Amino acid sequence: MEKEIIDRIPVHSGGDRLYDIVLTDSFAGLQKELETLSVSQRKLCIVTDSRVAPLYLAQVEEILAKCCRMVGRFVFPAGEENKNLDTVRALYEYLIINKYDRRDCLVALGGGVVGDLTGFAAATYLRGVDFIQLPTTLLSQVDSGIGGKTGVDFGSYKNMVGAFHMPKLVYTNVSTLKTLPAKQFSAGMGEVLKHGLIRDREYFSWLVENREPVLKGDPKALRLLIQGSDLIKREVVELDPTEQNERATLNFGHTLGHAIEKLKNFSMLHGHCVAVGALAAMEISRRRGMITETDVENYRGALAGYGLPASVPDLSADEVLAATKSDKKMEAGVIKFILLNGIGNACIDRTVTMEEMREGLLTVMDRDRKAV
């Protein structure tokens, strides 16, 4: 059956409508969306990075100026290495100096780093102010920009400091993907494929079958891809807004992926690390008889098709294992690991051993595979 394109995905909690995810092809409708949030007497601060600012800051600033009392801008250097408390401190100082109060609002314009940092600053400045997400990368449009998980890195520990703070609006301009480098797009696909693996076999199959139009940037294919992931993320977030149980399944591939990301000093993109971590987790699931070898090979094929890595150079399984011991998903010394009980059916498991993780990692560590 032909999939239908939708323009708005409402997100609820306890029966209340928290915010909308708006899916569109330009920033033209942003003013109207903001007017429904009653911002005419409020100050807005656009937070963005040095990579996104030259592309979209002036355009968004002009739109915001038409519907609010004042627009400010805070631009920080692009890169995961700047998603830290020092940058948050600088943002706090900007907001204090320019007299932003509790009625005012932050606007995150950019990818996952911008969204995470802005959301955390919004959650903590004056004990909480509103914020809006304008995600400009595939990863932020399908994952990090949705659900209210905010945070910054602390030293080499990823997202170790954070808060749950829901946005007032997620306005997704899909056309921003036209300026996204191919490597960044493939990183976003790491999270997209994960959504199919954990929740929807049919969606995963659609991604495999529609690789060509997606990679060619076909507008309809991109809209269907993003809404498919957003609907999955929305469903999980509504069931478990503060990650007490079900939402943890979204961390499939992340336990090992975050350890890899840390050891690579963030030189390997987040979505690429998740893809490799997911492949290792699938190998553990296969060894337990929960999925088949064909399932694993189908995923390998999807990784290759979307330009995602299936292994990591210059690391060993033992190094990655050691790094997992500082993972924030550790509970009472036990890692809350996500496995697959069939494609589209993720489950939380607290019995995965270090030896099982090591065996899974051996299949994706180039150094170990060459040594065998």
C-alpha positions as CSV (number, residue, x, y, z in Angstrom):
1,M,0.0,0.0,0.0
2,E,1.2,3.5,-0.9
3,K,2.5,5.4,2.2
4,E,0.8,8.7,2.9
5,I,2.9,11.8,3.6
6,I,1.9,13.6,6.8
7,D,2.7,17.1,7.9
8,R,2.3,17.0,11.7
9,I,3.0,14.5,14.4
10,P,1.6,15.5,17.8
11,V,3.5,14.2,20.9
12,H,1.5,13.5,24.0
13,S,2.1,12.6,27.7
14,G,-0.6,11.5,30.1
15,G,-3.3,12.6,27.6
16,D,-1.9,16.1,27.3
17,R,-0.5,17.4,24.0
18,L,3.1,18.4,24.7
19,Y,4.3,19.6,21.3
20,D,4.1,19.0,17.6
21,I,6.7,17.7,15.2
22,V,6.1,19.7,12.0
23,L,7.4,18.2,8.7
24,T,7.8,20.6,5.9
25,D,10.1,21.6,3.0
26,S,11.0,25.2,3.9
27,F,11.1,27.7,6.8
28,A,8.1,29.5,5.3
29,G,5.7,28.2,7.9
30,L,7.8,28.9,10.9
31,Q,6.3,32.3,11.7
32,K,2.8,30.9,11.8
33,E,3.9,28.0,14.1
34,L,5.6,30.5,16.5
35,E,2.6,32.7,16.6
36,T,0.6,29.8,18.0
37,L,3.1,29.7,20.9
38,S,2.4,33.3,21.9
39,V,5.9,34.6,21.6
40,S,5.1,38.2,20.5
41,Q,6.2,39.7,23.9
42,R,9.1,37.3,24.4
43,K,12.8,37.4,23.5
44,L,14.1,34.5,21.5
45,C,17.7,33.4,21.4
46,I,18.9,31.4,18.4
47,V,21.6,29.0,19.4
48,T,23.6,27.5,16.5
49,D,27.1,26.5,15.5
50,S,29.7,27.8,13.2
51,R,28.8,25.3,10.5
52,V,25.1,26.0,10.4
53,A,25.2,29.8,11.0
54,P,26.4,30.7,7.5
55,L,23.7,28.6,5.9
56,Y,20.5,29.4,7.8
57,L,21.0,31.8,10.7
58,A,20.1,35.0,8.8
59,Q,17.0,33.5,7.2
60,V,15.7,32.2,10.5
61,E,16.6,35.4,12.4
62,E,14.6,37.4,9.9
63,I,11.5,35.2,10.3
64,L,11.7,35.2,14.1
65,A,12.1,39.0,14.2
66,K,8.6,39.3,12.7
67,C,6.9,37.5,15.6
68,C,8.7,38.3,18.8
69,R,10.0,41.2,20.9
70,M,13.7,40.7,20.2
71,V,16.0,38.1,18.6
72,G,19.5,37.3,19.9
73,R,22.1,34.9,18.5
74,F,24.7,32.7,20.2
75,V,27.1,30.9,17.8
76,F,29.7,28.4,19.1
77,P,32.4,26.4,17.3
78,A,31.0,23.3,15.5
79,G,31.9,19.9,16.7
80,E,31.2,17.3,19.4
81,E,34.3,18.5,21.3
82,N,32.4,21.7,22.0
83,K,29.3,20.0,23.5
84,N,30.5,20.6,27.0
85,L,29.9,22.7,30.2
86,D,32.3,25.4,29.0
87,T,30.0,26.2,26.1
88,V,26.9,26.0,28.3
89,R,28.6,28.5,30.7
90,A,29.3,30.9,27.8
91,L,25.6,30.6,26.8
92,Y,24.5,31.3,30.3
93,E,26.6,34.4,30.4
94,Y,25.2,35.6,27.1
95,L,21.6,35.1,28.4
96,I,22.3,36.8,31.7
97,I,24.1,39.8,30.1
98,N,21.2,40.2,27.6
99,K,18.6,39.9,30.4
100,Y,16.7,36.8,29.2
101,D,14.1,35.8,31.8
102,R,11.9,32.8,32.4
103,R,9.3,33.9,29.9
104,D,11.9,33.9,27.1
105,C,12.8,31.1,24.8
106,L,15.8,29.4,23.2
107,V,15.8,28.2,19.6
108,A,18.1,25.3,18.7
109,L,19.1,25.7,15.0
110,G,21.4,22.8,13.9
111,G,22.2,19.2,14.4
112,G,22.4,16.9,17.5
113,V,25.2,18.8,19.2
114,V,23.3,22.1,19.0
115,G,20.0,20.5,20.0
116,D,21.4,18.6,23.0
117,L,23.3,21.6,24.3
118,T,20.5,24.1,23.8
119,G,18.0,21.8,25.4
120,F,20.2,21.3,28.5
121,A,20.8,25.1,28.8
122,A,17.0,25.6,28.6
123,A,16.4,23.0,31.2
124,T,18.8,24.6,33.7
125,Y,18.8,28.3,33.0
126,L,16.6,30.0,35.7
127,R,15.4,26.5,36.6
128,G,13.9,26.0,33.1
129,V,12.9,28.1,30.1
130,D,11.1,27.1,26.9
131,F,13.0,25.9,23.8
132,I,12.3,25.1,20.2
133,Q,14.1,22.6,17.9
134,L,14.9,23.5,14.3
135,P,16.9,20.3,13.4
136,T,19.0,20.6,10.2
137,T,20.7,17.2,10.1
138,L,19.1,13.8,9.4
139,L,20.2,12.5,12.8
140,S,18.6,15.4,14.7
141,Q,15.4,15.2,12.5
142,V,14.8,11.5,13.3
143,D,16.3,11.1,16.7
144,S,18.1,13.6,18.9
145,G,15.7,16.5,18.2
146,I,12.7,14.5,19.4
147,G,11.9,13.3,22.9
148,G,13.4,15.9,25.3
149,K,16.6,14.1,26.2
150,T,19.2,16.9,26.5
151,G,22.8,16.8,27.7
152,V,26.4,17.6,27.3
153,D,29.6,15.6,27.4
154,F,31.8,15.6,30.5
155,G,35.4,15.1,29.6
156,S,35.4,11.9,27.5
157,Y,32.1,10.7,28.9
158,K,29.3,11.2,26.4
159,N,26.0,12.9,27.6
160,M,27.0,12.2,31.2
161,V,25.4,15.5,32.3
162,G,21.8,16.1,31.2
163,A,18.1,16.5,31.9
164,F,14.7,15.6,30.4
165,H,13.2,18.8,29.0
166,M,10.6,18.7,26.3
167,P,10.6,21.3,23.5
168,K,7.6,23.4,22.7
169,L,7.9,22.7,19.0
170,V,10.1,20.6,16.6
171,Y,10.0,22.3,13.2
172,T,11.7,20.0,10.6
173,N,12.6,21.6,7.3
174,V,13.6,18.6,5.3
175,S,15.2,20.7,2.6
176,T,18.1,21.4,4.9
177,L,19.3,17.9,4.1
178,K,20.4,19.3,0.7
179,T,23.4,21.0,2.4
180,L,24.2,18.0,4.5
181,P,27.5,16.2,3.6
182,A,27.1,12.6,2.5
183,K,29.0,11.4,5.5
184,Q,26.7,13.2,7.9
185,F,23.7,11.8,6.0
186,S,25.0,8.2,6.4
187,A,25.5,8.9,10.1
188,G,21.8,9.8,10.4
189,M,21.0,6.5,8.6
190,G,22.6,4.7,11.5
191,E,19.8,5.8,13.7
192,V,17.1,5.4,11.0
193,L,18.0,1.8,10.4
194,K,18.1,1.2,14.2
195,H,14.5,2.4,14.4
196,G,13.4,-0.3,12.0
197,L,15.4,-3.0,13.8
198,I,13.9,-2.3,17.2
199,R,10.3,-1.5,16.3
200,D,9.1,-2.1,12.8
201,R,10.3,-4.9,10.4
202,E,8.2,-3.4,7.6
203,Y,9.8,0.0,7.9
204,F,13.3,-1.7,7.9
205,S,12.3,-3.5,4.7
206,W,11.1,-0.3,3.1
207,L,14.4,1.4,3.9
208,V,16.3,-1.4,2.2
209,E,14.0,-1.4,-0.9
210,N,14.1,2.4,-1.3
211,R,17.8,3.0,-0.9
212,E,18.1,4.5,-4.4
213,P,15.5,7.2,-4.2
214,V,16.6,8.1,-0.6
215,L,20.2,8.5,-1.6
216,K,19.2,10.5,-4.7
217,G,17.5,12.9,-2.3
218,D,14.0,12.3,-3.7
219,P,11.8,14.6,-1.6
220,K,8.9,12.1,-1.2
221,A,11.3,9.3,-0.1
222,L,13.0,11.6,2.4
223,R,9.7,12.7,3.9
224,L,8.5,9.1,4.2
225,L,11.8,8.1,5.8
226,I,11.8,10.9,8.4
227,Q,8.1,10.5,9.3
228,G,8.6,6.8,9.6
229,S,11.4,7.2,12.1
230,D,9.6,10.1,13.9
231,L,6.4,8.0,14.4
232,I,8.5,5.2,15.9
233,K,10.4,7.6,18.2
234,R,7.1,9.3,19.2
235,E,5.5,6.0,20.1
236,V,8.4,5.0,22.3
237,V,8.7,8.4,24.0
238,E,5.0,8.6,24.8
239,L,5.1,5.2,26.4
240,D,8.1,6.1,28.5
241,P,9.0,9.8,28.5
242,T,11.8,9.6,31.1
243,E,13.4,6.3,30.1
244,Q,12.3,4.1,33.0
245,N,11.7,1.1,30.8
246,E,10.5,0.9,27.2
247,R,12.4,3.9,25.9
248,A,15.7,2.2,26.8
249,T,15.2,0.1,23.6
250,L,16.1,3.2,21.6
251,N,19.6,2.6,23.0
252,F,20.1,-0.4,20.8
253,G,23.7,-0.3,19.6
254,H,24.5,2.6,21.9
255,T,26.3,0.7,24.8
256,L,29.1,-0.5,22.6
257,G,28.7,2.4,20.2
258,H,29.3,5.1,22.8
259,A,32.4,3.2,24.0
260,I,33.7,3.2,20.5
261,E,32.9,6.9,20.1
262,K,34.8,7.7,23.3
263,L,37.8,5.6,22.3
264,K,37.9,7.3,18.9
265,N,37.9,10.7,20.6
266,F,34.7,11.5,18.7
267,S,36.5,11.4,15.4
268,M,34.0,8.7,14.3
269,L,30.5,10.0,13.8
270,H,27.9,9.0,16.4
271,G,25.6,7.3,13.8
272,H,28.5,5.3,12.5
273,C,29.4,4.1,16.0
274,V,25.8,3.2,16.7
275,A,25.7,1.2,13.4
276,V,28.8,-0.9,14.4
277,G,27.5,-1.3,18.0
278,A,24.2,-2.5,16.6
279,L,25.9,-5.1,14.4
280,A,27.8,-6.4,17.4
281,A,24.5,-6.5,19.4
282,M,22.9,-8.4,16.6
283,E,25.7,-11.0,16.7
284,I,25.0,-11.5,20.4
285,S,21.3,-11.9,19.6
286,R,22.1,-14.4,16.8
287,R,24.3,-16.5,19.2
288,R,21.4,-16.6,21.6
289,G,19.1,-17.9,18.8
290,M,17.0,-14.8,18.9
291,I,17.6,-13.8,15.2
292,T,19.0,-15.6,12.2
293,E,22.3,-15.3,10.3
294,T,20.2,-14.0,7.4
295,D,18.9,-11.2,9.6
296,V,22.5,-10.2,10.4
297,E,23.6,-10.4,6.8
298,N,20.6,-8.3,5.7
299,Y,21.7,-5.6,8.1
300,R,25.3,-5.8,6.9
301,G,23.9,-5.2,3.4
302,A,21.9,-2.2,4.6
303,L,25.0,-0.7,6.2
304,A,26.9,-1.1,2.9
305,G,24.1,0.3,0.9
306,Y,23.8,3.5,3.0
307,G,27.6,4.0,3.3
308,L,27.8,2.9,6.9
309,P,30.8,1.1,8.4
310,A,30.5,-2.6,9.5
311,S,33.8,-2.5,11.5
312,V,36.2,-0.2,13.4
313,P,39.9,0.1,12.7
314,D,42.6,0.6,15.3
315,L,40.6,-0.7,18.3
316,S,40.4,-4.0,20.1
317,A,37.4,-5.7,21.7
318,D,39.1,-5.5,25.1
319,E,39.5,-1.8,24.8
320,V,35.9,-1.3,24.0
321,L,34.8,-3.6,26.8
322,A,36.8,-1.6,29.3
323,A,35.2,1.6,28.2
324,T,31.6,0.2,28.6
325,K,32.1,0.1,32.4
326,S,31.7,3.9,32.6
327,D,28.5,3.8,30.5
328,K,25.6,5.8,32.0
329,K,23.2,2.9,31.2
330,M,25.0,0.8,34.0
331,E,22.6,0.0,36.8
332,A,24.0,-1.4,40.1
333,G,27.0,-2.7,38.2
334,V,24.9,-4.4,35.5
335,I,24.6,-3.1,32.0
336,K,21.1,-2.7,30.7
337,F,21.8,-4.2,27.2
338,I,19.4,-4.1,24.3
339,L,19.0,-7.2,22.1
340,L,16.7,-8.2,19.2
341,N,14.1,-10.9,19.6
342,G,13.5,-10.8,15.9
343,I,13.7,-7.8,13.5
344,G,11.4,-5.1,14.8
345,N,11.3,-6.5,18.3
346,A,13.9,-5.1,20.7
347,C,14.1,-6.2,24.3
348,I,16.0,-5.1,27.5
349,D,18.4,-7.7,28.9
350,R,20.4,-7.5,32.1
351,T,22.1,-10.9,31.7
352,V,24.5,-10.1,28.8
353,T,28.0,-11.0,30.0
354,M,31.3,-9.3,29.3
355,E,32.3,-12.5,27.4
356,E,29.2,-12.3,25.2
357,M,29.9,-8.6,24.5
358,R,33.5,-9.5,23.7
359,E,32.4,-12.2,21.2
360,G,30.1,-9.8,19.5
361,L,32.8,-7.1,19.3
362,L,35.3,-9.6,17.8
363,T,33.1,-9.6,14.6
364,V,33.4,-5.8,14.2
365,M,37.0,-5.0,15.4
366,D,39.4,-4.9,12.4
367,R,42.4,-5.4,14.6
368,D,40.9,-8.5,16.3
369,R,39.7,-10.0,13.0
370,K,43.2,-9.6,11.4
371,A,44.8,-11.3,14.4
372,V,42.6,-14.4,14.2
